Amino acid sequence: MSSSASASSYWRVAGMTYNKYAGLCADMLRAALKEPAKTKAKAREAIYYRSAVWENGQPTKQVITDITEGTSGKLS
């Protein structure tokens, strides 16, 4: 088993998706930073995503969501 294959198995064994794992790693890294890098990283923490409600095979309404509080400490 290669090192990259064994490393990816840890988050799977823990029952996490890769996105949750990557988010948790990013949160830990931001928490370990010292000022002023911590403030700059906090400013880039905002997450935007677009979702759409589909009816009869067509998108009816698109919503852009802004999550400005980040995901710190949230695993689900």
C-alpha positions as CSV (number, residue, x, y, z in Angstrom):
1,M,0.0,0.0,0.0
2,S,1.4,3.4,-0.9
3,S,1.8,6.2,1.6
4,S,-0.9,8.3,-0.1
5,A,-3.4,5.3,0.0
6,S,-2.8,4.6,3.6
7,A,-3.1,8.3,4.6
8,S,-6.5,8.5,2.9
9,S,-7.8,5.5,4.8
10,Y,-7.6,7.3,8.2
11,W,-10.4,9.8,7.4
12,R,-12.5,6.9,6.0
13,V,-11.9,4.8,9.0
14,A,-13.0,7.7,11.2
15,G,-16.3,7.9,9.3
16,M,-15.6,11.2,7.7
17,T,-15.9,12.5,4.2
18,Y,-12.9,14.0,2.6
19,N,-14.5,17.5,2.7
20,K,-15.1,17.2,6.5
21,Y,-11.5,16.0,6.9
22,A,-10.1,18.8,4.8
23,G,-12.2,21.4,6.7
24,L,-11.0,20.0,10.1
25,C,-7.4,20.2,9.0
26,A,-7.9,23.8,7.8
27,D,-9.5,24.8,11.1
28,M,-6.6,23.3,13.0
29,L,-4.1,25.1,10.8
30,R,-5.9,28.5,11.2
31,A,-6.0,28.0,15.0
32,A,-2.2,27.3,15.1
33,L,-1.3,30.5,13.2
34,K,0.2,33.5,14.9
35,E,-0.8,37.1,14.3
36,P,-1.0,38.8,11.7
37,A,-1.3,35.6,9.6
38,K,-4.2,34.4,11.8
39,T,-6.3,37.6,11.0
40,K,-5.6,37.3,7.3
41,A,-6.6,33.6,7.3
42,K,-9.8,34.4,9.3
43,A,-10.8,37.0,6.6
44,R,-10.5,34.2,3.9
45,E,-12.7,31.8,5.9
46,A,-16.0,32.9,4.3
47,I,-17.7,30.2,2.3
48,Y,-20.1,30.9,-0.6
49,Y,-22.1,28.3,-2.4
50,R,-25.0,28.2,-4.9
51,S,-28.0,25.9,-4.7
52,A,-31.0,25.4,-6.8
53,V,-34.5,23.9,-6.3
54,W,-35.3,21.6,-9.2
55,E,-38.9,20.9,-10.4
56,N,-39.8,18.9,-13.6
57,G,-36.1,18.7,-14.6
58,Q,-35.6,22.5,-14.5
59,P,-34.1,24.8,-11.9
60,T,-36.7,27.0,-10.5
61,K,-34.9,29.3,-8.0
62,Q,-31.2,29.7,-7.4
63,V,-29.9,30.8,-4.0
64,I,-26.4,32.0,-3.2
65,T,-25.6,31.3,0.5
66,D,-22.8,33.2,2.4
67,I,-21.5,31.4,5.5
68,T,-19.4,34.1,7.1
69,E,-18.9,32.4,10.5
70,G,-16.9,29.5,9.1
71,T,-17.0,25.9,10.2
72,S,-14.7,26.1,13.2
73,G,-15.4,23.2,15.6
74,K,-18.4,21.8,13.6
75,L,-17.9,18.3,12.3
76,S,-21.4,17.6,11.0
